[in-house]
Amino acid sequence: MTHIQYDLPKPPKLGRNTLRVIPLGGLGEVGRNMTVYELNGKLLIVDCGVLFPEETQPGVDLILPDLNYVLDRLDDVVGMVLTHGHEDHIGAVPYLLKRRPDIPLIGSQLTLALVEAKLQEHKIRSRSLAVVEGDVEDLKPFECEFIAVNHSIPDALAVFIRTQAGTVLHTGDFKMDQLPLDGRLTDLRHFSRLGEEGVDLFLPDSTNAEVPGFTPTEKNIGGVLSSVMRDSPKRIIVASFSSHVHRVQQVIDAAAEHGRKVALVGRSMVRNMSIAEKLGYLHVPNDILIDLKKVGDYRDDQVVLMCTGSQGEPMAALSRMSTGDHQIQIEQDDTIILASSLIPGNENSVFRIINGLLKLGANVVHKGNAKVHVSGHAAAGELLYCYNILEPGYVMPVHGEVRHLLANGKLAIETGVPEENVLLGESGIVVDMKDHEAKIVGAIECGYIYVDGKSVGEITDTDLRDRRTLGEEGFVSIVTVIDRQSKRVIAGPDIHTRGVAESDSVFSSIIPKISSAVEEALADSSGKKPSTHQLQQVVRRTVGQWVGRKLRRKPLIIPVVVESKREK
């Protein structure tokens, strides 16, 4: 299949000995990865991550997978497999475990350590099982075998799921770096053995499926970072993901080479690197790391700051530095290194930060003008290797926007997977497999769950639309007091505006029209008494039509109709 299927029906009731696969996030987007496997009344979850909001979602902190499918069936969950420790794969775990804290978490040592640190902040005590590549865990009715894969964080694992309905290989995020910094290769020999056994359904990472060839090796970055540090006359600030252990290691090594001290900036960066160092994934020479408070004790050319904010997150350290709203003030000739790729959707935010830093006099080094980052995802050449090694019966591309999924599906077809066996869809698609044969059987509703401060799932798309309108068009409030007995407006309408370029006095000509429309509704000859809400809608329509025609604007209109209380 070479296109995404939409408008699918509701899936049928799941039959006995049939494996159902439902991605609740991560398809059609880069983030909030979560897939549910269901067999004979039991559920296995693979990953539970978050998606970071775009500019069109003001005020939102995080976006969760649509957990509603599993919330009523948490007692049926036999375990949650976490492929690696990035936020888009583990960030939503606390929000699910708040509903059932004893769901077994299965993952590598570093992955579980990062998750448990998050859970402590939410005051959740979890049950966890650390596994390594080659381990096999029986989570009846699912048997899970774990395979080493290389990614931009140590200890990533793919999972091979055996069931009586068939087998599934779920890669998580991976690439095939042949010179990995930690010496841990994607285990193609293990992949080959699974191919010999038979992979019925393959769920591969799609993020770089459009990129030809092979992802460059991480080792290329070290020399570039070293040369930037050699040539920079003042402070160096490196922005990266707070979990990118490999990149932090390269920054520390380059700083040590050039006699610079490193300070970690940001709570998540400090927490994650402390965990990585404690577990032996990060190797820090003596006297290299210093406390942020001690930075002033050193010359500018002796300091490297490692911070978060490479994706333009508004509250992250680098974003606040670019606006002067951080304890670290950017100075002339400071060097800023953005050591990450752009996640789709974040481009405008990142470019805004780059421009802000340049205005402050900093030199900005990023992937567009220097080799300071390589992707953690397999390019087309690597995916072709996987298809040829595994020879899967069916393929369901995951982890990517629509264009990535389509490109991955085409690669599968080129290697000999029948077109009808490439199952393409967005989050919520339902795939059933029985007797080693898989097909799309429908789709479930799969919306966004927004986290806004302490609110989880209470913010709706309508609320976000109102916020966008407030930000772009402003608002108009109209207070009108009525007397139902006389069917008259006895006070107002009083009009107040915010964020509208015109002054309140511009609206004086609409006031009589509002009063007339309200009194006409009160005097309706049909005999039906209009409710307060109906009267407010009359005000909204009257003002909205006038503002649209007269001012060419669409502000948020807030009508308030108050009934007068007569003394008895």
N, C-alpha and C positions, 0 to 999 in steps of 0.2 A: 504494500500500500504506500503510495507516495503523497498522501495528503492527510491532514488532521481531520478526524471525524467529529462533527458537532451535532447537537440536537439528538443525542442518543436517548433511547427510552430508559425507563427505570429498569434495573437489572432484575431477572427472575429470582425466585427463591433458590438459594444455594442447595444443590443436591449433595447427597452422600458421596464421600470420597472424591470430591471435586475441590481443587485449590482455587481460591479466589484471590486476586491481586488487585489492590486498590491504592494508587498513589494519592495521598491527601495533600500533597504539595510538591513543588519541585519540577513540575512539567508545565512548560509555558512560561517559566520564570527561573531566575537564578537565586535560589534561596528556599527556605522553609521546607526542606526535604523531609519527607515522611512517607513510608509505604507500609500498608497493612496486608499481611498474608492471613487468610482465613481457611481453615480446614476442619470439618466435623465439629463445629462449635467452638473451636479454639482459635486464638489470635496471636500472631507474632508480629511485632512492630520492628521495622528497620529504620533507624534514625528518627529524630524529632527536633527539627531545627527551626530557625526564625528567618524571616525576610526583613530587610531594613527598609524603612519607608522612603518614598520618593517625595519630591516637592509638592506633588498633588495630594499628599496626605498630611497636611499640617497638624502638628501637635501629637502625632502618633509616635510612640517610642519603638515598638516592635510589631511585627505581624506574624501570627502563629498559623500553623496548618489548621485545617478545619477538623478540630478534635471531636466534633459532635458525633461522628460515626462510631467512635469507640467509648464515649463517656458513659453510655448506658450499659456497656459490656466490659467494664474494666476487670471484673472477676474472671473473664474468659481469657485475659492476656497472660500467656505463659512466659513472656520475656520481651525485652526491648534490646535489640542489637544496635550498637553504636559503632559506625564504621571508622570514625576519627573525630578529633576534638575541635573542629571548626564550628563557629556559632550557627552556621546555616544547617548544621547536622545535629547539634546538641542544645541549642539555645532555648528550645521550648520544653525541654525535659522537666524543669521545675513546675511548669504550669500543668503538666499532666500528672506528675507525681503528687501534687497537692490533693488530687482526687483519690489516688491510691498509692501511698508511699512505698508499699512493699513489692511493686512490680520489679522483678529481677532485671538488673542492668548488666549487659554482657558487652565487654569491649576490651581493648588493650589497656595496659597499665597507665599510660599517659592520658588516654582518653577518659578513663574513669576518674583519674585524679582531677582533671579539669572540670568534669561534671560535678564531682563531689564538692569541690570548692564553691561552685554555683549553688548547689543545694544547701550548703551551710548558711549562705546568705539568706535563703528562704526558710531556714530552720526546718529542713527536711532531712531525716535520716533514711538512707536508702539501703537496699540489698544489692550488692554488686558481685560480679564474677569476672575476674581478670582472665583473659585468654591470650594465647600467642599463636602465631601462624602454625598450622598443622593440627591444632587442637580440634576435637570434634565434641560437640555438646548435644545431648539428647533432650530436646525441649518438646516432648511428645505433644502433638504428632509430627513435630518438625525436628529434623536432625540438621545441625548447623556445623559446617566445616569452615575454618578460617584460613585465609590466604594472604600472605604479605603483599602489599602494594605500596609503591612509592608515591608520595604526594608532598605538598609543601608544608607538612607537619609530620613529625615522626610517628611511628607506630600505627599507621593506617592499615586497615584490613578490609578485604573483600569477604563476602560470605556466600558459601554454596549451601543451598537449602534442599535437602532431600525429603520428599514426601511420597506417599503411595500414589499420588496423582501425577508426579513427575518431578523434575529437578529444575532449580532456578539458580543462576549465578548473578548476584547483585554486587557490582564492583565498588559502590561508593565512589568518591573522587579518587582518580589515580592518573599516573603518567608512567612513562618508561625511561626515566633518567638512567643512562648507562654508567654515569659517574656520580652517584648520589653522595652527598656530603657525609651521610651517616653509614654509607656502605650497604644500605638496605634496598635491594632491587625489587621491582615487581617480579614476583616469582612465576616466570613463564613456564618453567618445568611443571610447577603445580597446575597451572592453567592447562597444560598439555595433558596431564593425567586426567583432569576433569573432562577434557574434550574426548578422551578415549572412553571414559565412563558414559558420557552422554549429557550434554547440556540442553535441556528441552527449551528453556526460556532464559534469554540473556538480557539483563538490564544494565546497559553500559552508560557511563558518564558521557554527556554530549556537549559539554561546554565549548570545547575547541574543535568540534567536528568540521567546522568550516575552514579551519586553518590547515593548509597543506603541509606535508612533510612531518617533521618531528619537533617536539618541544625542546629547545636548547637545554643544556645541562646547567644545574645550579652553580657548578664550579666556575662558570664564566663570570659570575657576579663579583666574586671576591677580589679579583684584580682591579675591576672598575671602582669598587668602593675604596680600595687602597689608594688608587691614583687620585680620586677626589679628595681624600683626606690629606694627601701629600701636598696638593695644590691649593687647599683652602686656607686663607690667612686668619680666619676667625672661627667662631663656633660652628659646629656641624649639628644639624638636627635631622634625624632620620625618622620618617613616619612609615609605619608598617602595621600589619595586623598584630593584635596583642598575643596571638597564638603562633606566630610565624617563628618558631624556634630556630630554624635553619638561618633565616635572615638575621636574627639577633646574634647568632653565633658568628656570622660573617662580619657583622659590624664590630663586635667585640674583638675579633682577631685583627681586623684592620686597625682599630684604635690602639691595640697593644703594639702593633708594628710601628706606629707613628707616635708613640708616647702620649696618647690621649687617654683621659679618664672617661668612663661611660656612666651616665645617670639615666635611670629608667623613669619615665614620666607617665603618670596615669595609673589608677588603681588596678585595672585589668592587666596592664603590662607588667606591673610589679608582681602581682599575684601569679600570673601564668609563668613568668620566667623563674620565680622562686620555686614553683612546683617542678619545672623542667630541670633546674639545677639540682634540686634535692634528689630527683629520680635518676640523675646521670645523663639526661638528654642534652643538657647545656653545660659546656665546660668553660669556666670562668677563671682566668689567671688571677693570682693574688694581687690585691690592691688596684684592680681595674675598675670595679664598680664602686661608685660613690653615691651618697645620699644627695637628693636634689637640693637640699638645704646647704650643702657644702660646695655647690658649683661656683659660688662667688669667691671661693678661696683659691681658684685657679685662673690662669690667664685664659682668654678666649680661645687661643690656639691650642689649648690643652684639654678641651672639653668636647665630648659628643653626647648629645641628648637623644634618647630613643623613645619615641612617643607613638601614640595612636592618632588616627584621623586621616589616613591615606585615602579614604573613600569620601571625604568631604562631610562626614557626620557632624552636624552643627554643634554638638556639645563635646566633641572630642578635642584633645589638646591642641592639635595643629590648627583646627578651625578657629579656636579662640585666640591662638597666637596671631593668626592672620588679621584679626580685628582689634588686636591690642587688649583683649579681655582675658589675659592669662598672666600668671606671675612671671613667666618667661616672655620678655619683651624682645621682639625681633629688631635687630640693629643692622646698620649698613654693612654689607659684605658678609653677613652670616650666610651659610650654605645650607639649603634645605634639600633633602633627598627624599623623594616619594618612591619608596621601594615596594611598589605593588602594581598590579594591573587594575584597570578600571572595571568595576562591576557594571554591567549594562544598567543604565538608568541613573548612574551617579555622575555622569560626565559633567553636567552643568555645575554641580556643587564643587567638584574637584577643580574645574577651571576657574571658578570664582575664588577659591582659596589661593590658587597659583597667582592669579592677578593681584590679590590682596597682599601676598608676600612680596611680589615684585615691586609694588608701590612702596613698601616699607624699606626697599633697598636690598633685599636678600637675593642671592643667586639660587635659582630653583633648578634642581636636576631631577628629571623624571624619565619614564620609559620612552617618551617621545624624543628625547635628545641624548640619552645615554643608556647603556645596557645595565640598568640597576635593578631589573627584575625579570624573572622568567615565570611563565605560568605553571600552575600545579596540575594542569589537566592535559590529557592525552590529545595530541593533534591527529589529523586524519590518517597519517601513516601508521601511527601506533594502534589506532582502532582497527585498521585493516589487518595488522598482525594478529590482533585478538580474534577477529572473525575467522581468519584462516586457521588459527591454532585450535579454536574451540568448535568450529563448525556447528553453531547452535541451530536447533530446529526452528525456534521463533525468537524474534528480537523485539524488545520494547524499550526504545531509547528514553532515558530519564536525565534529569539534571540539566536543564537548559531552556532557553526561549524556543519559540516555535521554529525559528530558522535553524537553530542548533539541532533540534529533534529531527527535522526533515533532512538535514545534511547527514546526520548519523544513519538514518534509515536508508538513504541512497547508498552509503558506503556498504551497508549490510547486503543490499541487493547486488552491488557490484561483485561481491565475493561469493555469490551463489545462493544466498538466502532467498527463497521464493518471495516475490513481491507481496503475495497475500499473507505471508507469515511475518511481515513487518507491521507491528501493532502500534499505530501512532495516535496519540491523544493527549489532552491536557489533564491537569489535576482533576480527579474525580472519575476518570475513566475506569471501567470495571472489566477485568480480563479473567476468564475462567479457564482452568486447565484440568482435563480429565484424560486418563490413559495416554499421557504425554502429548496431547494435542491442546493447543490454546486458541482462544478467540475472544474478540471483544463482544460482550453481551449487554452493555448498557453503560450508564453513568449515573453517579449520585451528585447531589448538590454539593459544591465544594467552594465555599466562600472564604473570605478573609476574616480572621479574628484579630481585632486590633487591641494592643496594649497601650493604654494612655494613662500614665502615672500608675495608680493602684487599680484603675479600672481595666478589666479584662473582658472583652466581648460585648461591652455596653455601647461602645461607639459604633455607629452605623455609617454606611456610605452616604446617607442623607445628611448626617451630622458633618461629615467631611465636605460635602458639597456646600453646606451653609458656611463652614469655615473658609472655604476658598472664596465664596462670594463676599464674605466680610473682608477678607484680605484684599480682594481685587476691586470691589465695587462699593464697599462701605455698607452702612445700614441706615434705615429711616424708621423711626418709631412714631406712632400716631396714637394719642390717648384721647378717647371720646367718652363723655359721660351722657347717658341717656335716661329718660324717664319713660317707662313703658306705659304708664297710665295715660299720659298726654301724647305718647308716641312722638316725642320730640328729643332733639339733641339739646341738652341744657348747659353743657360746658364743653369747650374745645370745638373742633379737634385741635389739639396741641401737637405740633410736629417738631421733632428733634432729629438731627442727623449727625453721623460720625463717619469720617472717611469719604464723604461726598464733597466734591470740589465746590459746589454751589453752597451759599449760605442758606440758613433756615428761611430767610425772608423770600427766597425764590419760590417757596411752596405756598405763599399766601393765596395765589390764585386758585389753588386746588381745594382750599378749605371749604368754600361753599359747596363744591361738588361732592365732597365727602359727606357733609351734613345732609345734603339733598338725597344722596343714595341711601344713607342709613334710615332717614325718616320715611323714604319710600318703601323700604323693606319692612319697617315697623307698621306701616299702614296697609300692608298687603291685604287685598280684599278677599283672599282665599280663606281667611279665618285662621290660618295656621300661625301660631306664635313663633317667630324666628328665635332660635337659640343664640346665646352669646357668641358661640363659635361661628354660626352662620353670618352674624353681623360683622364679625372680624374678617371673614372672607370677603364680604362686600367692600369693606374698607381696603383690604389688600388688593382686590381687583381694580378698584377705582384708582388707587395711588400707583399701582404697577403699570397700568395702561398709560397714565399721564406721564410718569417718569420715563417710560420707554419711548414715548412719542416726542416729548418735549426735550428731554436731556440726553437721550440715547444711552441710558444707563440701565443696569439691572441690579440694583442694590438689594440687600436682604431687608424685607419689609416686615416690621413687627407691629401689628395692630393690637391695641388694647381697648376693649369696650367695657366700661364700668356702669353698672346699674345704680341709679340713685335710690337711696333708702328713705322713704317718706316717714316723718314722725307720725305716730298714731295718736 
